Amino acid sequence: MPLLPALTRGFAALALAGGLALPGIAATPAPLAFPGAQGWAAHATGGRGGRIIKVTTLAPEGPGSIGEALAASGPRIVVFEVGGVVDLGARTVRITEGDLTIAGQTAPQPGITFIRGGFDIAASNVIVRHIRVRPGDAGLAKMSGTDFDAISTVGAHDVIVDHCSLTWATDENLSASGTRFKGDTPEQWRDGTSHRITFSRNIIAEGLAHSTHAKGEHSKGSLIHDNARDILIVGNLYAQNHERNPFFKGGTQGWVVNNLIYNPGQRGVMYNLIAAEWAGHPYQDGRLAVIGNVMRAGPDTPMQSAFFMFGGSGALDLYLHDNIAVDRIGNPLPQMGRYTTAPVRPRMLASAPPLPFGVAPMPAADVQDAVIADVGARPWDRDDIDRRILENTIEGRGHIIDSQDEVGGYPKVAETRQAFVEADWDLGTMEPLKPLKRREPLR
C-alpha cells in the first residue's frame, strides 16, 4: 500500500478543502499545496503566484543568499541554483515573512544542507520541502546554553514541513511552538500559538544528548507546545532520540499517524500537562489520535518501555489504534505507560476523531517499508548521513549521540551549480515535470 493517500474523499474532502456549494453550481476544491499534501494545512499556498527568488551562493547572508530570500516580503518561491553546505554561523534564522515556499528539490546534486544553526518559522502560509538542517554543537562548550532547533514553528499557522532531514539539534529537531497563554481565553490561546501544522515524511533523528543545552541531556525529537492545535505528524522517521518521539504538551490537539520510531531512549510518544507551567490558568483537555505507528526498540531503549507514555496533571482524550511496539528481538512492548502519580488518566476513545484532510492510515505492518522508501530530503538523491541513519534503522544498529563528530562530523561536499529552468517545474506545486536523477538504492 502506498504511503500517499487518496487526495479526495467526496463531500467531506470538498468541505475541508473550503469549496463553496452554491445551488446548481459545482464547488471546486482549493488546490493542494503539492500532490499528497495532508492535514489542516494541505491547501497552504506558500509562495504560489509570487516571484521566484534564486539562491546563488552558499553564504548565509548577502546578495543571492538564503538570508536575503527569507527576509524578502510578499509571495515568493525560493529555488536553488547552488548545491552544497550553508554554514549559518551558530545562529537561528527567524522567518517573519510568510507566503513562502522553500523548494530544496530544485537544488542541484547533492542538494542543500544547512549546518551550525536552525530555522524558526514565525510566519504563516509557509511550505518547506527537501532541505537538510543539521545544527550540531557548532563548536560550543557543553551546557553553554546556546541551543538550536533544526526547524520550529513559533506562533505560526498553515505551515507544512515535508520531506526534510533534521538531525543533530541541541534542542528539538522539529517542533511546533509559541506563547503558551496569548490572550484571555482558551480559544485565544489556541489561536495565538502554532496551529494547522503538518510535519510529513521527515527524518527526525540523532538529537544531541549531552551537548550545549543548559539543562544537560537534551536529545529530543519533536515538541508540540501547550495549546497547539490541528497538528498532523504523519509518515516520519524518528530515530535515535532520547525522548519526544513526539511529545504533546498540555491542551494540545493532534494526530500521529504512520510514523516509524526507532531506538527511542527513555520515551516514545508522550503527553504531559505540567502543573507548574499552568499555575493560575485552568487546565485544558488534550486530544490525540495515534494510529498505525511502529516503535522498534534499539540499543538505547530500556527493556521496560511503553509505546505511549502519559504524564502530568491534565486530562487527555486519547485514541490508540493499530500501533506496533516491539523490543529488540520482536517481542511486544506495552502500549501504555504512566509517569505521573496524579489521579488523572487518559480517557480512551472508542472511535477515532474525524480524520484530517487527505489522511488514510495504512496498516502498521506496512509502515516500516513505506517510511524508509519515501522519507527525508530528496529520497531520490539521499546524502550519506541520511543513508547511514536509514541503514541503521533497517539493521537495528546505531546509538543516541552527544556530538555530530561521533558519526563523521559536519558534511563536506563540493559546491555545485545548475541554472533553474522554470519550464522544468510545475510552478504551482513545485513538482518536477521530468524525472529527477536517482541515486543507487540503499544497500
Number of C-alpha atoms within 10 A of each C-alpha: 9 12 21 19 17 14 17 15 14 8 10 11 16 18 15 19 21 14 15 14 13 8 7 6 8 10 14 12 17 16 15 19 23 17 15 15 22 28 25 25 28 28 23 26 24 26 25 19 13 16 12 17 19 19 22 18 20 22 17 18 16 11 13 18 19 25 18 15 22 22 15 15 12 13 21 23 25 21 23 27 20 24 25 22 23 21 19 22 15 19 17 18 18 19 20 16 19 26 23 29 29 25 19 24 23 28 24 19 20 18 25 26 24 24 25 23 27 27 21 23 24 20 21 26 23 29 26 21 24 24 25 26 27 31 34 31 28 23 10 14 12 17 16 14 15 19 26 28 29 31 29 26 29 24 24 27 30 26 33 30 23 24 26 27 30 31 33 33 37 35 27 30 33 32 25 31 23 24 17 20 18 17 13 9 12 17 11 13 21 25 20 21 24 34 31 24 29 27 26 27 27 29 30 30 33 31 38 31 24 20 30 28 23 16 11 15 19 24 30 33 35 29 23 27 24 29 32 32 26 24 28 26 24 27 30 29 30 30 30 35 36 27 23 26 30 26 23 28 21 28 27 26 24 25 23 21 26 33 29 27 28 31 29 32 24 16 23 28 24 23 29 23 26 16 14 9 11 17 9 8 12 10 17 17 16 25 24 24 21 21 23 23 30 25 28 26 27 27 18 18 23 15 12 10 22 24 25 23 21 24 21 21 20 25 23 25 16 21 19 20 19 16 20 21 23 19 21 14 10 10 10 13 18 15 17 14 16 16 11 14 10 11 9 14 18 18 12 12 16 10 11 14 15 7 14 19 25 22 23 17 19 20 17 20 15 16 25 22 13 19 23 22 15 20 24 30 28 27 20 16 19 22 20 10 16 22 18 16 19 25 16 18 23 15 9 17 17 20 21 24 20 23 24 22 11 10 14 9 11 20 16 8 11 10 17 16 15 14 14 17 9 12 9 14 15 12 17 17 18 23 16 15 12 8 9 12 9 11 11 9 11 12 7
